């Protein structure tokens, strides 16, 4: 009878350990899934967004316009003096710049 009692305790302890290992395994799987999801979120935040092709084209055009303006200013500085600008031309340029 003592042998049966010991055998029952060993069986019961083994079943308890198996349940504990199963529960820990499930928790581990859930934690790994959460960790992977968080890593994906960090990767998405860390990666800079690709600029839009249209936006890049516009910025290139602005850079060309700025270079042209600098060249015109340098040319006007090199000449006798600054050329007078008409107020109508300035207003039109301002409206064009705001529209772009």
Protein Blocks (a to p, Z undefined) as FASTA:
>chain_A
ZZmmmmmmmmmmmmmmmmmmmmmmmmmmmmmmmmmmmmmmmmmmmpccdddfklmmmmmm
mmmmmmmmmmmmmmmmmmnbdcdddfklmmmmmmmmmmZZ
